[in-house]
Amino acid sequence: MDITEEINETKKWLHNQDNKKTIRHEDFIAGISKGMAILECFGPEKHRLNVTMTAEKTGLTRAATRRHLLTLEYLGYLDFDGHYYYLTPKVLKFSGAYLSGSQLPKICQPLLNLLTTRTALIFSVMVLDGFEAITIARSASSQQTDRVNPYGLHLGNRLPAHATSAGKILLAHLNISEQIQWLEKYPLKRLTKFSCTDNATFLTILEGIKEQDWCYSSEEHELGVHALAVPIYGPKGNVVAALNIVSPTTRISKENLIEQILPLLQQTASELRNVI
């Protein structure tokens, strides 16, 4: 094969850097990709978008954006108030199907409930998706009275991985080249005065987290909230998720988290490894 043939062969494939998947160019449907990109524009900070705002976020032309928005509205995934588009409950169909069909949330739930019964604290299981950690299972004490709404409180919650204990656990178990690629794609953002925004420092932090096999994070994402996380290993020794506890700093101290709660997290993670 000469150089020209080799280049042509390479162009036949598309590579997704996030999930390491590949697809032949002829099998890739651009329309679906653009439609999903538009749906992903909506989030906690942007509940309602117009054509111009959506076009800017996706890089599509206004004409193409308008057609995709109209199609998604027609299909029932978006609604329109005359000025802005917004998501409808129909989008929850996908998350509901995942949570009911995936084994990991089902396996974790009884153990999370047991942890909460023993401690009256909030526990979550999270996985990495791009620059965010996502809650796929959670528990909460029925007697929980704190008015604080700490991150990780509801299923499907998406949080910046670099500023959360669970996110940093998941990033720490990527290899160094994957961590560098992640930092290049997702620049570190300052969310509070405690957030780390220096790449070299962050890589050093991840190295320490991997070595000790747990992570404590305090007020990096939300002031007044701290968290502790441990990795959940799969049968092949790979990290499949993170188990964490989130609490207001006024409810439990760092020392108590590490001395009393960390052993419980580690024991539960070990039990999960045996049944995943």
Buried (B, 14 or more C-beta within 10 A) or exposed (E): EEEEEEEEEEEEEEEEEEEEEEEEEEEEEEEEEBBEBBBEBBEEEEEBBBBEBBBEBBEBEEEBBBBBBBBBBEEEBBBBEEEBBEBBEEBEEEEEEEBEEEEBBEBBBEBBBBBBEEBEBBBBBBBBBBBBBBBBBBBBBEEEEEEBEBBBBEBEBBBBBBBBBBBBBBBBBBEEEEBEBBBEEBEBEEBBEBBBEEBEEBBEBBEEBBEEBBBBBBBBBBEEBBBBBBBBBBEEEEBBBBBBBBBBBEBBEEEEBEEEBBEBBBEBBEBBBEEB
